[in-house]
Amino acid sequence: MVLDSIPDWIIIIVIVLVLFGGAKKIPEFARSLGKATGEYTRGKMELEREIRNSLNTGKEIATPSTNYKDAAKSLGIDITNKTDEQLKQEIASKVSIQK
């Protein structure tokens, strides 16, 4: 069945939008979702580029407040009892940097 391939949460959101906002809100929601997805992708690419530049030059990332723990958490890496250098290496492997 076609509905089995669509995640349940999308169906619920569409139903709520139709009930409370009318059918006119669906295109607005889709546009907003597209913009948010684009911004997330651009941010991810920028982080990958900074990590790649850092590894290529052997220097720290140019931002003054480098926080590898936050970056590792956002990538789903366990940060328990790890140094910044270990986290940096795991982030690089998770991002799959290609030379």
Biotite code that builds the C-alpha atoms (Angstrom):
import biotite.structure as struc

atoms = struc.array([
    struc.Atom([0.000, 0.000, 0.000], chain_id="A", res_id=1, res_name="MET", atom_name="CA", element="C"),
    struc.Atom([1.267, 3.516, -0.780], chain_id="A", res_id=2, res_name="VAL", atom_name="CA", element="C"),
    struc.Atom([0.655, 4.883, 2.705], chain_id="A", res_id=3, res_name="LEU", atom_name="CA", element="C"),
    struc.Atom([3.048, 2.321, 4.194], chain_id="A", res_id=4, res_name="ASP", atom_name="CA", element="C"),
    struc.Atom([5.974, 4.005, 2.442], chain_id="A", res_id=5, res_name="SER", atom_name="CA", element="C"),
    struc.Atom([5.176, 7.467, 3.845], chain_id="A", res_id=6, res_name="ILE", atom_name="CA", element="C"),
    struc.Atom([6.294, 8.054, 7.438], chain_id="A", res_id=7, res_name="PRO", atom_name="CA", element="C"),
    struc.Atom([3.388, 8.298, 9.846], chain_id="A", res_id=8, res_name="ASP", atom_name="CA", element="C"),
    struc.Atom([4.436, 11.710, 11.159], chain_id="A", res_id=9, res_name="TRP", atom_name="CA", element="C"),
    struc.Atom([4.052, 13.304, 7.717], chain_id="A", res_id=10, res_name="ILE", atom_name="CA", element="C"),
    struc.Atom([0.495, 12.016, 7.463], chain_id="A", res_id=11, res_name="ILE", atom_name="CA", element="C"),
    struc.Atom([-0.290, 13.381, 10.926], chain_id="A", res_id=12, res_name="ILE", atom_name="CA", element="C"),
    struc.Atom([1.187, 16.804, 10.076], chain_id="A", res_id=13, res_name="ILE", atom_name="CA", element="C"),
    struc.Atom([-0.815, 17.029, 6.839], chain_id="A", res_id=14, res_name="VAL", atom_name="CA", element="C"),
    struc.Atom([-4.032, 16.113, 8.661], chain_id="A", res_id=15, res_name="ILE", atom_name="CA", element="C"),
    struc.Atom([-3.394, 18.729, 11.367], chain_id="A", res_id=16, res_name="VAL", atom_name="CA", element="C"),
    struc.Atom([-2.582, 21.380, 8.761], chain_id="A", res_id=17, res_name="LEU", atom_name="CA", element="C"),
    struc.Atom([-5.771, 20.660, 6.837], chain_id="A", res_id=18, res_name="VAL", atom_name="CA", element="C"),
    struc.Atom([-7.891, 20.720, 9.998], chain_id="A", res_id=19, res_name="LEU", atom_name="CA", element="C"),
    struc.Atom([-6.434, 23.877, 11.560], chain_id="A", res_id=20, res_name="PHE", atom_name="CA", element="C"),
    struc.Atom([-4.944, 25.830, 8.708], chain_id="A", res_id=21, res_name="GLY", atom_name="CA", element="C"),
    struc.Atom([-6.775, 24.686, 5.671], chain_id="A", res_id=22, res_name="GLY", atom_name="CA", element="C"),
    struc.Atom([-5.316, 23.311, 2.460], chain_id="A", res_id=23, res_name="ALA", atom_name="CA", element="C"),
    struc.Atom([-3.623, 26.657, 1.717], chain_id="A", res_id=24, res_name="LYS", atom_name="CA", element="C"),
    struc.Atom([-1.114, 26.089, 4.536], chain_id="A", res_id=25, res_name="LYS", atom_name="CA", element="C"),
    struc.Atom([0.324, 22.892, 3.039], chain_id="A", res_id=26, res_name="ILE", atom_name="CA", element="C"),
    struc.Atom([2.417, 24.657, 0.344], chain_id="A", res_id=27, res_name="PRO", atom_name="CA", element="C"),
    struc.Atom([3.685, 27.140, 2.953], chain_id="A", res_id=28, res_name="GLU", atom_name="CA", element="C"),
    struc.Atom([4.690, 24.280, 5.220], chain_id="A", res_id=29, res_name="PHE", atom_name="CA", element="C"),
    struc.Atom([6.417, 22.467, 2.362], chain_id="A", res_id=30, res_name="ALA", atom_name="CA", element="C"),
    struc.Atom([8.334, 25.643, 1.451], chain_id="A", res_id=31, res_name="ARG", atom_name="CA", element="C"),
    struc.Atom([9.418, 26.165, 5.054], chain_id="A", res_id=32, res_name="SER", atom_name="CA", element="C"),
    struc.Atom([10.474, 22.541, 5.336], chain_id="A", res_id=33, res_name="LEU", atom_name="CA", element="C"),
    struc.Atom([12.502, 22.847, 2.121], chain_id="A", res_id=34, res_name="GLY", atom_name="CA", element="C"),
    struc.Atom([14.249, 25.989, 3.354], chain_id="A", res_id=35, res_name="LYS", atom_name="CA", element="C"),
    struc.Atom([15.075, 24.372, 6.707], chain_id="A", res_id=36, res_name="ALA", atom_name="CA", element="C"),
    struc.Atom([16.459, 21.296, 4.969], chain_id="A", res_id=37, res_name="THR", atom_name="CA", element="C"),
    struc.Atom([18.596, 23.490, 2.712], chain_id="A", res_id=38, res_name="GLY", atom_name="CA", element="C"),
    struc.Atom([19.989, 25.441, 5.663], chain_id="A", res_id=39, res_name="GLU", atom_name="CA", element="C"),
    struc.Atom([20.806, 22.218, 7.509], chain_id="A", res_id=40, res_name="TYR", atom_name="CA", element="C"),
    struc.Atom([22.624, 20.871, 4.450], chain_id="A", res_id=41, res_name="THR", atom_name="CA", element="C"),
    struc.Atom([24.599, 24.111, 4.002], chain_id="A", res_id=42, res_name="ARG", atom_name="CA", element="C"),
    struc.Atom([25.590, 24.106, 7.682], chain_id="A", res_id=43, res_name="GLY", atom_name="CA", element="C"),
    struc.Atom([26.680, 20.482, 7.477], chain_id="A", res_id=44, res_name="LYS", atom_name="CA", element="C"),
    struc.Atom([28.756, 21.200, 4.362], chain_id="A", res_id=45, res_name="MET", atom_name="CA", element="C"),
    struc.Atom([30.378, 24.203, 6.045], chain_id="A", res_id=46, res_name="GLU", atom_name="CA", element="C"),
    struc.Atom([31.319, 22.108, 9.093], chain_id="A", res_id=47, res_name="LEU", atom_name="CA", element="C"),
    struc.Atom([32.762, 19.401, 6.828], chain_id="A", res_id=48, res_name="GLU", atom_name="CA", element="C"),
    struc.Atom([34.770, 22.017, 4.918], chain_id="A", res_id=49, res_name="ARG", atom_name="CA", element="C"),
    struc.Atom([36.175, 23.494, 8.144], chain_id="A", res_id=50, res_name="GLU", atom_name="CA", element="C"),
    struc.Atom([37.155, 20.057, 9.419], chain_id="A", res_id=51, res_name="ILE", atom_name="CA", element="C"),
    struc.Atom([38.741, 19.170, 6.076], chain_id="A", res_id=52, res_name="ARG", atom_name="CA", element="C"),
    struc.Atom([40.716, 22.444, 6.064], chain_id="A", res_id=53, res_name="ASN", atom_name="CA", element="C"),
    struc.Atom([41.807, 21.864, 9.642], chain_id="A", res_id=54, res_name="SER", atom_name="CA", element="C"),
    struc.Atom([43.073, 18.376, 8.872], chain_id="A", res_id=55, res_name="LEU", atom_name="CA", element="C"),
    struc.Atom([44.846, 19.492, 5.686], chain_id="A", res_id=56, res_name="ASN", atom_name="CA", element="C"),
    struc.Atom([46.687, 22.351, 7.360], chain_id="A", res_id=57, res_name="THR", atom_name="CA", element="C"),
    struc.Atom([47.294, 20.564, 10.662], chain_id="A", res_id=58, res_name="GLY", atom_name="CA", element="C"),
    struc.Atom([45.959, 23.585, 12.548], chain_id="A", res_id=59, res_name="LYS", atom_name="CA", element="C"),
    struc.Atom([42.905, 24.069, 14.660], chain_id="A", res_id=60, res_name="GLU", atom_name="CA", element="C"),
    struc.Atom([39.679, 25.215, 13.051], chain_id="A", res_id=61, res_name="ILE", atom_name="CA", element="C"),
    struc.Atom([39.716, 28.984, 12.636], chain_id="A", res_id=62, res_name="ALA", atom_name="CA", element="C"),
    struc.Atom([36.814, 29.664, 14.981], chain_id="A", res_id=63, res_name="THR", atom_name="CA", element="C"),
    struc.Atom([38.004, 30.768, 18.429], chain_id="A", res_id=64, res_name="PRO", atom_name="CA", element="C"),
    struc.Atom([35.593, 28.615, 20.397], chain_id="A", res_id=65, res_name="SER", atom_name="CA", element="C"),
    struc.Atom([36.153, 25.156, 18.967], chain_id="A", res_id=66, res_name="THR", atom_name="CA", element="C"),
    struc.Atom([34.022, 22.709, 20.872], chain_id="A", res_id=67, res_name="ASN", atom_name="CA", element="C"),
    struc.Atom([34.588, 19.181, 19.652], chain_id="A", res_id=68, res_name="TYR", atom_name="CA", element="C"),
    struc.Atom([32.215, 17.741, 22.247], chain_id="A", res_id=69, res_name="LYS", atom_name="CA", element="C"),
    struc.Atom([29.213, 19.609, 20.815], chain_id="A", res_id=70, res_name="ASP", atom_name="CA", element="C"),
    struc.Atom([30.184, 18.663, 17.257], chain_id="A", res_id=71, res_name="ALA", atom_name="CA", element="C"),
    struc.Atom([30.648, 15.028, 18.266], chain_id="A", res_id=72, res_name="ALA", atom_name="CA", element="C"),
    struc.Atom([27.298, 14.943, 20.071], chain_id="A", res_id=73, res_name="LYS", atom_name="CA", element="C"),
    struc.Atom([25.530, 16.365, 17.011], chain_id="A", res_id=74, res_name="SER", atom_name="CA", element="C"),
    struc.Atom([27.058, 13.583, 14.903], chain_id="A", res_id=75, res_name="LEU", atom_name="CA", element="C"),
    struc.Atom([26.019, 10.899, 17.396], chain_id="A", res_id=76, res_name="GLY", atom_name="CA", element="C"),
    struc.Atom([29.526, 10.137, 18.674], chain_id="A", res_id=77, res_name="ILE", atom_name="CA", element="C"),
    struc.Atom([29.969, 8.986, 22.283], chain_id="A", res_id=78, res_name="ASP", atom_name="CA", element="C"),
    struc.Atom([32.135, 11.604, 24.064], chain_id="A", res_id=79, res_name="ILE", atom_name="CA", element="C"),
    struc.Atom([32.669, 9.758, 27.345], chain_id="A", res_id=80, res_name="THR", atom_name="CA", element="C"),
    struc.Atom([36.318, 9.911, 28.520], chain_id="A", res_id=81, res_name="ASN", atom_name="CA", element="C"),
    struc.Atom([37.708, 11.139, 25.183], chain_id="A", res_id=82, res_name="LYS", atom_name="CA", element="C"),
    struc.Atom([40.220, 13.898, 24.549], chain_id="A", res_id=83, res_name="THR", atom_name="CA", element="C"),
    struc.Atom([39.666, 16.645, 21.997], chain_id="A", res_id=84, res_name="ASP", atom_name="CA", element="C"),
    struc.Atom([42.176, 14.946, 19.696], chain_id="A", res_id=85, res_name="GLU", atom_name="CA", element="C"),
    struc.Atom([40.290, 11.637, 19.861], chain_id="A", res_id=86, res_name="GLN", atom_name="CA", element="C"),
    struc.Atom([37.019, 13.443, 19.208], chain_id="A", res_id=87, res_name="LEU", atom_name="CA", element="C"),
    struc.Atom([38.592, 15.316, 16.290], chain_id="A", res_id=88, res_name="LYS", atom_name="CA", element="C"),
    struc.Atom([39.669, 12.024, 14.707], chain_id="A", res_id=89, res_name="GLN", atom_name="CA", element="C"),
    struc.Atom([36.267, 10.410, 15.228], chain_id="A", res_id=90, res_name="GLU", atom_name="CA", element="C"),
    struc.Atom([34.492, 13.456, 13.786], chain_id="A", res_id=91, res_name="ILE", atom_name="CA", element="C"),
    struc.Atom([36.757, 13.306, 10.743], chain_id="A", res_id=92, res_name="ALA", atom_name="CA", element="C"),
    struc.Atom([36.040, 9.613, 10.212], chain_id="A", res_id=93, res_name="SER", atom_name="CA", element="C"),
    struc.Atom([32.301, 10.125, 10.742], chain_id="A", res_id=94, res_name="LYS", atom_name="CA", element="C"),
    struc.Atom([32.187, 12.931, 8.193], chain_id="A", res_id=95, res_name="VAL", atom_name="CA", element="C"),
    struc.Atom([34.042, 10.635, 5.743], chain_id="A", res_id=96, res_name="SER", atom_name="CA", element="C"),
    struc.Atom([36.563, 13.147, 4.557], chain_id="A", res_id=97, res_name="ILE", atom_name="CA", element="C"),
    struc.Atom([37.877, 12.268, 1.132], chain_id="A", res_id=98, res_name="GLN", atom_name="CA", element="C"),
    struc.Atom([41.298, 13.414, 0.002], chain_id="A", res_id=99, res_name="LYS", atom_name="CA", element="C"),
])
